[in-house]
Amino acid sequence: MIAKSSIKWSAKAWNATAARVAVVIVMAVQSLGAGWTQEPAQPRIDEEFAKQEKIYRRRDAGSYTANRGLSNYAEVLPTGFCDALGRLGSSDRWLDIGAGEGQAILDYYAPRGDAAPEKCGGSGPRARVVAISIEDRRTDKWKQQAASLGDDRIRYLSGKRLSQYSPEELGKFQLITDVYGGFTYTENLSRFIEKALSLLEIGGAVYTVLPAVHLEDGTDKLGAWYKTELVDAASRPVKVCSWLKQTSCTKITCESKTDWDEPTQLIEIRKVCSGVSVPRTNLVEYIAGAPPGRRFQLEP
Ligand SMILES: C[S@@+](CC[C@H](N)C(=O)[O-])C[C@H]1O[C@@H](n2cnc3c(N)ncnc32)[C@H](O)[C@@H]1O
C-alpha cells in the first residue's frame, strides 16, 4: 500500500519515451565496437547530474516524498527492521541515510503512549540517531524536538553526501537505514555500500529498499520498467542481490515485492566481520529523476 502511494515518479518525473530513446542511443553507441568498458558519455551524464541537483533542491509538488514516518519505514523495509530497532539500547546509534524531513526519527522519539512508535521500535530506551540528507529538510517540528531532547540524541547533518563524511564525523552505528535515499540515488553503488558498511559495527545491519530492479527470485512481471540495472563485464544482466552477495564479510537477505507498483527488493545487509570488500560498479548511464535511472557495469 505504501509502495503504491509513495513511489509516484514513474508517470510524472520520468518521460518513458525519452528514457527509452536515450537507452537505445547509448546501447547503439556502445555496440559500435567499444562495449560497456568504454568511459561513460561524460558530458551528457554531467548534464543529468546537474538536473539531479535541481531535483534535490525543489520544494514544490514536483519534488519527491521526503516525510515518510516510522510506520512507512516498517512497511517498506525488510521484516527484521522493527525488532532490530527495538533491541537498540540508549547508548547505541542508528544512522538514517537520506532521511528527508526525519519524520521516522521524530516518530521513534514521539512521547510514549502513542501507538505508532511502539509498533515499530518497541517501548524500551531510545538509541541516539543521526539523520543525513543532501539538502536540509528540517522542519520546525524537528528543531523543537531536537532542542527538547538535548544532548545530541537526534542530529541532522546536511550539505554533503554519505561518501563525503569522514569516519570521525559520523562514528559507528549498530543500525543503518536507507529508505529511497542514497542507495536509490547514488551514482556510485559499490562505494555507497562500502561506506555504509564501514560505519557499521560488526553484528549490525543496513536495512534498505530498492525500487524498479530485477528481483532476486525472478518474479518480476512481464513489461516491468527498471530504474537500476546492473550488467557484468560481458554486459550480461546481474541482479542487485546477486551482486551484493559477492561482498565479503556480509550476510545478505533479500525479500522480493512483485505486486508493488515497481518490482522492489527489500534488502538486509548484515556485517559479520571487518574485511568488507564490495565488487566495484562503474556508472554507464544516468538519467536524472526521482529516483534517477541508473545503469552500472561490474568490473571484471
Ligand atoms: C526521496 S527522499 C527520501 C526521504 C526519507 N527517507 C523518506 O522516505 O521520506 C531522498 C533523500 O535521500 C537523500 N540522499 C540522496 N542521495 C544521498 C546520498 N548519497 N547521501 C545522503 N543523502 C542522500 C536526499 O537528500 C533526501 O533526503
The ligand as an ORCA input file, in Angstrom:
! r2SCAN-3c Opt
* xyz 0 1
  C      13.141     10.586     -1.641
  S      13.904     11.330     -0.234
  C      13.556     10.091      0.996
  C      13.471     10.696      2.371
  C      13.044      9.730      3.506
  N      13.901      8.585      3.628
  C      11.626      9.309      3.297
  O      11.411      8.158      2.947
  O      10.734     10.144      3.468
  C      15.632     11.096     -0.634
  C      16.620     11.555      0.442
  O      17.869     10.956      0.166
  C      18.883     11.929      0.261
  N      20.058     11.441     -0.462
  C      20.149     11.035     -1.743
  N      21.401     10.620     -2.020
  C      22.114     10.741     -0.883
  C      23.464     10.476     -0.510
  N      24.343      9.965     -1.386
  N      23.865     10.750      0.753
  C      22.990     11.255      1.659
  N      21.693     11.533      1.377
  C      21.275     11.273      0.127
  C      18.204     13.183     -0.224
  O      18.908     14.332      0.108
  C      16.861     13.037      0.514
  O      16.975     13.459      1.844
*
